[in-house]
């Protein structure tokens, strides 16, 4: 699990506590949290991969290149490569 995932979990915990200081935020199961984040990121990747711009010209190639770059960056950023 990369540091970004730990940072996201810590930030989510802090944000939840800040919104309602009287509500006790439980200790998180980091394995569960990592799996949840992986599922969310993979779902986002799937959305990007399946987007269709509907262009019928050169813009399709540009759009595909951008989508490919986005997918690779998400995978790299969350260590899913």
Biopython code that builds the backbone (N, CA, C, O; Angstrom):
import numpy as np
from Bio.PDB.StructureBuilder import StructureBuilder

atoms = [
    (1, "UNK", "N", (0.855, -1.171, 0.000)),
    (1, "UNK", "CA", (0.000, 0.000, 0.000)),
    (1, "UNK", "C", (0.895, 1.226, 0.000)),
    (1, "UNK", "O", (1.828, 1.324, 0.797)),
    (2, "UNK", "N", (0.607, 2.160, -0.897)),
    (2, "UNK", "CA", (1.479, 3.322, -0.937)),
    (2, "UNK", "C", (1.060, 4.377, 0.088)),
    (2, "UNK", "O", (-0.013, 4.288, 0.685)),
    (3, "UNK", "N", (1.914, 5.362, 0.278)),
    (3, "UNK", "CA", (1.676, 6.389, 1.291)),
    (3, "UNK", "C", (0.429, 7.201, 1.015)),
    (3, "UNK", "O", (-0.211, 7.680, 1.951)),
    (4, "UNK", "N", (0.067, 7.367, -0.250)),
    (4, "UNK", "CA", (-1.121, 8.140, -0.587)),
    (4, "UNK", "C", (-2.369, 7.520, 0.038)),
    (4, "UNK", "O", (-3.242, 8.243, 0.519)),
    (5, "UNK", "N", (-2.463, 6.199, 0.036)),
    (5, "UNK", "CA", (-3.619, 5.516, 0.614)),
    (5, "UNK", "C", (-3.682, 5.789, 2.123)),
    (5, "UNK", "O", (-4.753, 6.095, 2.646)),
    (6, "UNK", "N", (-2.561, 5.684, 2.818)),
    (6, "UNK", "CA", (-2.536, 5.992, 4.248)),
    (6, "UNK", "C", (-2.938, 7.441, 4.496)),
    (6, "UNK", "O", (-3.690, 7.729, 5.426)),
    (7, "UNK", "N", (-2.436, 8.354, 3.663)),
    (7, "UNK", "CA", (-2.784, 9.769, 3.813)),
    (7, "UNK", "C", (-4.282, 9.995, 3.612)),
    (7, "UNK", "O", (-4.894, 10.782, 4.335)),
    (8, "UNK", "N", (-4.871, 9.310, 2.636)),
    (8, "UNK", "CA", (-6.312, 9.445, 2.406)),
    (8, "UNK", "C", (-7.115, 8.927, 3.600)),
    (8, "UNK", "O", (-8.110, 9.537, 3.991)),
    (9, "UNK", "N", (-6.689, 7.815, 4.170)),
    (9, "UNK", "CA", (-7.381, 7.262, 5.336)),
    (9, "UNK", "C", (-7.274, 8.223, 6.520)),
    (9, "UNK", "O", (-8.266, 8.481, 7.201)),
    (10, "UNK", "N", (-6.077, 8.751, 6.765)),
    (10, "UNK", "CA", (-5.887, 9.705, 7.871)),
    (10, "UNK", "C", (-6.715, 10.968, 7.660)),
    (10, "UNK", "O", (-7.320, 11.480, 8.602)),
    (11, "UNK", "N", (-6.745, 11.470, 6.431)),
    (11, "UNK", "CA", (-7.510, 12.677, 6.128)),
    (11, "UNK", "C", (-9.001, 12.430, 6.315)),
    (11, "UNK", "O", (-9.707, 13.267, 6.876)),
    (12, "UNK", "N", (-9.481, 11.276, 5.843)),
    (12, "UNK", "CA", (-10.895, 10.945, 6.011)),
    (12, "UNK", "C", (-11.267, 10.869, 7.485)),
    (12, "UNK", "O", (-12.332, 11.339, 7.886)),
    (13, "UNK", "N", (-10.390, 10.276, 8.293)),
    (13, "UNK", "CA", (-10.639, 10.181, 9.725)),
    (13, "UNK", "C", (-10.683, 11.566, 10.363)),
    (13, "UNK", "O", (-11.584, 11.866, 11.147)),
    (14, "UNK", "N", (-9.710, 12.408, 10.026)),
    (14, "UNK", "CA", (-9.657, 13.767, 10.583)),
    (14, "UNK", "C", (-10.870, 14.585, 10.151)),
    (14, "UNK", "O", (-11.435, 15.325, 10.955)),
    (15, "UNK", "N", (-11.271, 14.456, 8.892)),
    (15, "UNK", "CA", (-12.434, 15.199, 8.397)),
    (15, "UNK", "C", (-13.706, 14.767, 9.113)),
    (15, "UNK", "O", (-14.541, 15.602, 9.460)),
    (16, "UNK", "N", (-13.854, 13.465, 9.336)),
    (16, "UNK", "CA", (-15.041, 12.965, 10.035)),
    (16, "UNK", "C", (-15.081, 13.485, 11.469)),
    (16, "UNK", "O", (-16.141, 13.857, 11.971)),
    (17, "UNK", "N", (-13.928, 13.508, 12.122)),
    (17, "UNK", "CA", (-13.875, 14.012, 13.493)),
    (17, "UNK", "C", (-14.133, 15.510, 13.545)),
    (17, "UNK", "O", (-14.756, 15.998, 14.488)),
    (18, "UNK", "N", (-13.661, 16.248, 12.541)),
    (18, "UNK", "CA", (-13.857, 17.699, 12.513)),
    (18, "UNK", "C", (-15.329, 18.053, 12.286)),
    (18, "UNK", "O", (-15.822, 19.037, 12.838)),
    (19, "UNK", "N", (-16.025, 17.258, 11.481)),
    (19, "UNK", "CA", (-17.433, 17.535, 11.199)),
    (19, "UNK", "C", (-18.312, 17.294, 12.419)),
    (19, "UNK", "O", (-19.304, 17.994, 12.623)),
    (20, "UNK", "N", (-17.953, 16.312, 13.222)),
    (20, "UNK", "CA", (-18.741, 15.996, 14.408)),
    (20, "UNK", "C", (-17.807, 15.526, 15.519)),
    (20, "UNK", "O", (-17.568, 14.329, 15.677)),
    (21, "UNK", "N", (-17.274, 16.495, 16.297)),
    (21, "UNK", "CA", (-16.305, 16.146, 17.341)),
    (21, "UNK", "C", (-16.877, 15.219, 18.420)),
    (21, "UNK", "O", (-16.121, 14.546, 19.120)),
    (22, "UNK", "N", (-18.201, 15.182, 18.556)),
    (22, "UNK", "CA", (-18.797, 14.319, 19.579)),
    (22, "UNK", "C", (-18.904, 12.874, 19.117)),
    (22, "UNK", "O", (-19.122, 11.973, 19.927)),
    (23, "UNK", "N", (-18.752, 12.653, 17.834)),
    (23, "UNK", "CA", (-18.855, 11.300, 17.280)),
    (23, "UNK", "C", (-17.473, 10.664, 17.269)),
    (23, "UNK", "O", (-16.533, 11.196, 16.679)),
    (24, "UNK", "N", (-17.366, 9.534, 17.921)),
    (24, "UNK", "CA", (-16.084, 8.828, 17.962)),
    (24, "UNK", "C", (-15.876, 8.081, 16.649)),
    (24, "UNK", "O", (-16.703, 7.262, 16.248)),
    (25, "UNK", "N", (-14.771, 8.373, 15.995)),
    (25, "UNK", "CA", (-14.438, 7.671, 14.755)),
    (25, "UNK", "C", (-13.649, 6.430, 15.137)),
    (25, "UNK", "O", (-12.616, 6.536, 15.797)),
    (26, "UNK", "N", (-14.120, 5.252, 14.732)),
    (26, "UNK", "CA", (-13.424, 4.020, 15.126)),
    (26, "UNK", "C", (-12.084, 3.878, 14.429)),
    (26, "UNK", "O", (-11.823, 4.487, 13.391)),
    (27, "UNK", "N", (-11.253, 3.059, 15.029)),
    (27, "UNK", "CA", (-10.001, 2.709, 14.365)),
    (27, "UNK", "C", (-10.345, 1.943, 13.097)),
    (27, "UNK", "O", (-11.202, 1.059, 13.106)),
    (28, "UNK", "N", (-9.690, 2.280, 12.039)),
    (28, "UNK", "CA", (-9.993, 1.634, 10.772)),
    (28, "UNK", "C", (-9.114, 0.420, 10.544)),
    (28, "UNK", "O", (-7.953, 0.377, 10.952)),
    (29, "UNK", "N", (-9.690, -0.547, 9.894)),
    (29, "UNK", "CA", (-8.953, -1.722, 9.459)),
    (29, "UNK", "C", (-8.260, -1.307, 8.162)),
    (29, "UNK", "O", (-8.921, -1.118, 7.140)),
    (30, "UNK", "N", (-6.940, -1.164, 8.195)),
    (30, "UNK", "CA", (-6.215, -0.646, 7.041)),
    (30, "UNK", "C", (-6.298, -1.571, 5.833)),
    (30, "UNK", "O", (-6.268, -1.105, 4.694)),
    (31, "UNK", "N", (-6.403, -2.878, 6.070)),
    (31, "UNK", "CA", (-6.553, -3.804, 4.940)),
    (31, "UNK", "C", (-7.882, -3.555, 4.256)),
    (31, "UNK", "O", (-7.944, -3.487, 3.029)),
    (32, "UNK", "N", (-8.947, -3.417, 5.035)),
    (32, "UNK", "CA", (-10.268, -3.112, 4.484)),
    (32, "UNK", "C", (-10.245, -1.777, 3.756)),
    (32, "UNK", "O", (-10.758, -1.661, 2.643)),
    (33, "UNK", "N", (-9.650, -0.768, 4.388)),
    (33, "UNK", "CA", (-9.611, 0.569, 3.792)),
    (33, "UNK", "C", (-8.855, 0.573, 2.476)),
    (33, "UNK", "O", (-9.270, 1.224, 1.517)),
    (34, "UNK", "N", (-7.739, -0.157, 2.428)),
    (34, "UNK", "CA", (-6.963, -0.229, 1.200)),
    (34, "UNK", "C", (-7.778, -0.907, 0.105)),
    (34, "UNK", "O", (-7.772, -0.457, -1.041)),
    (35, "UNK", "N", (-8.474, -1.982, 0.447)),
    (35, "UNK", "CA", (-9.306, -2.672, -0.545)),
    (35, "UNK", "C", (-10.420, -1.759, -1.044)),
    (35, "UNK", "O", (-10.726, -1.745, -2.236)),
    (36, "UNK", "N", (-11.022, -1.000, -0.139)),
    (36, "UNK", "CA", (-12.082, -0.075, -0.534)),
    (36, "UNK", "C", (-11.542, 0.991, -1.481)),
    (36, "UNK", "O", (-12.165, 1.286, -2.500)),
    (37, "UNK", "N", (-10.402, 1.562, -1.155)),
    (37, "UNK", "CA", (-9.794, 2.575, -2.021)),
    (37, "UNK", "C", (-9.434, 1.976, -3.375)),
    (37, "UNK", "O", (-9.651, 2.609, -4.408)),
    (38, "UNK", "N", (-8.888, 0.762, -3.382)),
    (38, "UNK", "CA", (-8.575, 0.105, -4.657)),
    (38, "UNK", "C", (-9.827, -0.062, -5.506)),
    (38, "UNK", "O", (-9.790, 0.166, -6.715)),
    (39, "UNK", "N", (-10.943, -0.460, -4.882)),
    (39, "UNK", "CA", (-12.193, -0.621, -5.625)),
    (39, "UNK", "C", (-12.676, 0.707, -6.206)),
    (39, "UNK", "O", (-13.116, 0.759, -7.355)),
    (40, "UNK", "N", (-12.597, 1.765, -5.426)),
    (40, "UNK", "CA", (-13.039, 3.080, -5.895)),
    (40, "UNK", "C", (-12.158, 3.556, -7.045)),
    (40, "UNK", "O", (-12.662, 4.036, -8.060)),
    (41, "UNK", "N", (-10.855, 3.423, -6.887)),
    (41, "UNK", "CA", (-9.926, 3.858, -7.937)),
    (41, "UNK", "C", (-10.132, 3.026, -9.205)),
    (41, "UNK", "O", (-10.154, 3.568, -10.310)),
    (42, "UNK", "N", (-10.282, 1.711, -9.042)),
    (42, "UNK", "CA", (-10.518, 0.871, -10.222)),
    (42, "UNK", "C", (-11.827, 1.221, -10.903)),
    (42, "UNK", "O", (-11.919, 1.162, -12.130)),
    (43, "UNK", "N", (-12.839, 1.582, -10.132)),
    (43, "UNK", "CA", (-14.100, 2.001, -10.730)),
    (43, "UNK", "C", (-13.915, 3.305, -11.505)),
    (43, "UNK", "O", (-14.466, 3.459, -12.595)),
    (44, "UNK", "N", (-13.153, 4.235, -10.957)),
    (44, "UNK", "CA", (-12.862, 5.494, -11.666)),
    (44, "UNK", "C", (-12.101, 5.215, -12.956)),
    (44, "UNK", "O", (-12.383, 5.818, -13.992)),
    (45, "UNK", "N", (-11.146, 4.311, -12.892)),
    (45, "UNK", "CA", (-10.389, 3.931, -14.087)),
    (45, "UNK", "C", (-11.332, 3.362, -15.136)),
    (45, "UNK", "O", (-11.216, 3.679, -16.320)),
    (46, "UNK", "N", (-12.259, 2.529, -14.704)),
    (46, "UNK", "CA", (-13.224, 1.927, -15.626)),
    (46, "UNK", "C", (-14.086, 3.002, -16.289)),
    (46, "UNK", "O", (-14.370, 2.920, -17.484)),
    (47, "UNK", "N", (-14.498, 3.999, -15.526)),
    (47, "UNK", "CA", (-15.296, 5.096, -16.088)),
    (47, "UNK", "C", (-14.503, 5.823, -17.166)),
    (47, "UNK", "O", (-15.017, 6.082, -18.254)),
    (48, "UNK", "N", (-13.247, 6.152, -16.862)),
    (48, "UNK", "CA", (-12.414, 6.857, -17.833)),
    (48, "UNK", "C", (-12.194, 6.007, -19.083)),
    (48, "UNK", "O", (-12.279, 6.503, -20.206)),
    (49, "UNK", "N", (-11.912, 4.722, -18.874)),
    (49, "UNK", "CA", (-11.635, 3.837, -20.006)),
    (49, "UNK", "C", (-12.827, 3.672, -20.937)),
    (49, "UNK", "O", (-12.651, 3.489, -22.142)),
    (50, "UNK", "N", (-14.029, 3.735, -20.397)),
    (50, "UNK", "CA", (-15.214, 3.469, -21.216)),
    (50, "UNK", "C", (-15.921, 4.724, -21.699)),
    (50, "UNK", "O", (-16.963, 4.633, -22.349)),
    (51, "UNK", "N", (-15.373, 5.896, -21.392)),
    (51, "UNK", "CA", (-15.972, 7.140, -21.891)),
    (51, "UNK", "C", (-15.861, 7.191, -23.410)),
    (51, "UNK", "O", (-14.835, 6.832, -23.988)),
    (52, "UNK", "N", (-16.913, 7.634, -24.026)),
    (52, "UNK", "CA", (-16.902, 7.761, -25.475)),
    (52, "UNK", "C", (-17.257, 9.190, -25.852)),
    (52, "UNK", "O", (-18.367, 9.645, -25.575)),
    (53, "UNK", "N", (-16.325, 9.907, -26.483)),
    (53, "UNK", "CA", (-16.594, 11.298, -26.829)),
    (53, "UNK", "C", (-17.582, 11.432, -27.992)),
    (53, "UNK", "O", (-18.249, 12.459, -28.120)),
    (54, "UNK", "N", (-17.677, 10.426, -28.819)),
    (54, "UNK", "CA", (-18.626, 10.470, -29.920)),
    (54, "UNK", "C", (-18.173, 11.275, -31.122)),
    (54, "UNK", "O", (-18.961, 11.532, -32.032)),
    (55, "UNK", "N", (-16.907, 11.676, -31.133)),
    (55, "UNK", "CA", (-16.396, 12.413, -32.287)),
    (55, "UNK", "C", (-16.212, 11.451, -33.461)),
    (55, "UNK", "O", (-16.006, 10.253, -33.267)),
    (56, "UNK", "N", (-16.286, 11.974, -34.647)),
    (56, "UNK", "CA", (-16.095, 11.150, -35.836)),
    (56, "UNK", "C", (-14.890, 11.639, -36.638)),
    (56, "UNK", "O", (-14.838, 11.473, -37.857)),
    (57, "UNK", "N", (-13.930, 12.236, -35.952)),
    (57, "UNK", "CA", (-12.765, 12.764, -36.663)),
    (57, "UNK", "C", (-11.505, 12.595, -35.812)),
    (57, "UNK", "O", (-11.467, 11.754, -34.914)),
    (58, "UNK", "N", (-10.493, 13.382, -36.092)),
    (58, "UNK", "CA", (-9.203, 13.268, -35.408)),
    (58, "UNK", "C", (-9.310, 13.442, -33.888)),
    (58, "UNK", "O", (-8.428, 12.996, -33.153)),
    (59, "UNK", "N", (-10.373, 14.080, -33.418)),
    (59, "UNK", "CA", (-10.502, 14.318, -31.982)),
    (59, "UNK", "C", (-10.633, 13.005, -31.199)),
    (59, "UNK", "O", (-10.286, 12.953, -30.019)),
    (60, "UNK", "N", (-11.126, 11.957, -31.844)),
    (60, "UNK", "CA", (-11.180, 10.643, -31.192)),
    (60, "UNK", "C", (-9.793, 10.194, -30.760)),
    (60, "UNK", "O", (-9.626, 9.667, -29.660)),
    (61, "UNK", "N", (-8.795, 10.399, -31.619)),
    (61, "UNK", "CA", (-7.429, 9.984, -31.294)),
    (61, "UNK", "C", (-6.870, 10.800, -30.132)),
    (61, "UNK", "O", (-6.189, 10.265, -29.258)),
    (62, "UNK", "N", (-7.162, 12.090, -30.131)),
    (62, "UNK", "CA", (-6.698, 12.952, -29.040)),
    (62, "UNK", "C", (-7.372, 12.535, -27.736)),
    (62, "UNK", "O", (-6.718, 12.418, -26.699)),
    (63, "UNK", "N", (-8.680, 12.312, -27.797)),
    (63, "UNK", "CA", (-9.429, 11.900, -26.618)),
    (63, "UNK", "C", (-8.916, 10.559, -26.085)),
    (63, "UNK", "O", (-8.776, 10.387, -24.874)),
    (64, "UNK", "N", (-8.637, 9.618, -26.977)),
    (64, "UNK", "CA", (-8.133, 8.311, -26.556)),
    (64, "UNK", "C", (-6.766, 8.437, -25.895)),
    (64, "UNK", "O", (-6.491, 7.763, -24.902)),
    (65, "UNK", "N", (-5.918, 9.287, -26.435)),
    (65, "UNK", "CA", (-4.597, 9.500, -25.846)),
    (65, "UNK", "C", (-4.725, 10.090, -24.439)),
    (65, "UNK", "O", (-4.002, 9.688, -23.527)),
    (66, "UNK", "N", (-5.639, 11.036, -24.268)),
    (66, "UNK", "CA", (-5.862, 11.638, -22.952)),
    (66, "UNK", "C", (-6.406, 10.598, -21.969)),
    (66, "UNK", "O", (-5.950, 10.526, -20.828)),
    (67, "UNK", "N", (-7.373, 9.798, -22.405)),
    (67, "UNK", "CA", (-7.921, 8.756, -21.546)),
    (67, "UNK", "C", (-6.836, 7.768, -21.122)),
    (67, "UNK", "O", (-6.757, 7.387, -19.954)),
    (68, "UNK", "N", (-6.003, 7.358, -22.075)),
    (68, "UNK", "CA", (-4.918, 6.429, -21.764)),
    (68, "UNK", "C", (-3.963, 7.024, -20.734)),
    (68, "UNK", "O", (-3.530, 6.335, -19.810)),
    (69, "UNK", "N", (-3.635, 8.310, -20.898)),
    (69, "UNK", "CA", (-2.755, 8.987, -19.944)),
    (69, "UNK", "C", (-3.396, 9.057, -18.559)),
    (69, "UNK", "O", (-2.720, 8.846, -17.552)),
    (70, "UNK", "N", (-4.696, 9.353, -18.505)),
    (70, "UNK", "CA", (-5.399, 9.439, -17.221)),
    (70, "UNK", "C", (-5.396, 8.092, -16.506)),
    (70, "UNK", "O", (-5.128, 8.017, -15.307)),
    (71, "UNK", "N", (-5.692, 7.043, -17.242)),
    (71, "UNK", "CA", (-5.720, 5.699, -16.659)),
    (71, "UNK", "C", (-4.345, 5.326, -16.118)),
    (71, "UNK", "O", (-4.233, 4.837, -14.993)),
    (72, "UNK", "N", (-3.312, 5.549, -16.901)),
    (72, "UNK", "CA", (-1.956, 5.207, -16.450)),
    (72, "UNK", "C", (-1.549, 6.020, -15.227)),
    (72, "UNK", "O", (-0.903, 5.494, -14.320)),
    (73, "UNK", "N", (-1.923, 7.299, -15.194)),
    (73, "UNK", "CA", (-1.577, 8.141, -14.046)),
    (73, "UNK", "C", (-2.312, 7.679, -12.787)),
    (73, "UNK", "O", (-1.717, 7.641, -11.711)),
    (74, "UNK", "N", (-3.588, 7.328, -12.903)),
    (74, "UNK", "CA", (-4.327, 6.813, -11.754)),
    (74, "UNK", "C", (-3.695, 5.519, -11.240)),
    (74, "UNK", "O", (-3.518, 5.344, -10.034)),
    (75, "UNK", "N", (-3.364, 4.632, -12.142)),
    (75, "UNK", "CA", (-2.739, 3.367, -11.747)),
    (75, "UNK", "C", (-1.397, 3.614, -11.057)),
    (75, "UNK", "O", (-1.091, 2.987, -10.042)),
    (76, "UNK", "N", (-0.602, 4.525, -11.608)),
    (76, "UNK", "CA", (0.705, 4.827, -11.025)),
    (76, "UNK", "C", (0.534, 5.486, -9.656)),
    (76, "UNK", "O", (1.203, 5.117, -8.691)),
    (77, "UNK", "N", (-0.360, 6.454, -9.588)),
    (77, "UNK", "CA", (-0.534, 7.218, -8.356)),
    (77, "UNK", "C", (-0.983, 6.330, -7.184)),
    (77, "UNK", "O", (-0.561, 6.528, -6.044)),
    (78, "UNK", "N", (-1.842, 5.355, -7.485)),
    (78, "UNK", "CA", (-2.343, 4.483, -6.440)),
    (78, "UNK", "C", (-1.645, 3.121, -6.421)),
    (78, "UNK", "O", (-2.107, 2.181, -5.775)),
    (79, "UNK", "N", (-0.535, 3.035, -7.134)),
    (79, "UNK", "CA", (0.303, 1.843, -7.104)),
    (79, "UNK", "C", (-0.455, 0.584, -7.530)),
    (79, "UNK", "O", (-0.340, -0.467, -6.899)),
    (80, "UNK", "N", (-1.224, 0.705, -8.601)),
    (80, "UNK", "CA", (-2.016, -0.412, -9.108)),
    (80, "UNK", "C", (-1.421, -0.982, -10.384)),
    (80, "UNK", "O", (-2.067, -1.777, -11.065)),
    (81, "UNK", "N", (-0.205, -0.589, -10.715)),
    (81, "UNK", "CA", (0.426, -1.042, -11.957)),
    (81, "UNK", "C", (1.007, -2.419, -11.785)),
    (81, "UNK", "O", (1.581, -2.969, -12.725)),
]
sb = StructureBuilder()
sb.init_structure("model")
sb.init_model(0)
sb.init_chain("A")
sb.init_seg("    ")
for serial, (resi, resn, name, xyz) in enumerate(atoms, 1):
    if name == "N":
        sb.init_residue(resn, " ", resi, " ")
    sb.init_atom(name, np.array(xyz, "f"), 0.0, 1.0, " ", f" {name:<3s}", serial, name[0])
structure = sb.get_structure()
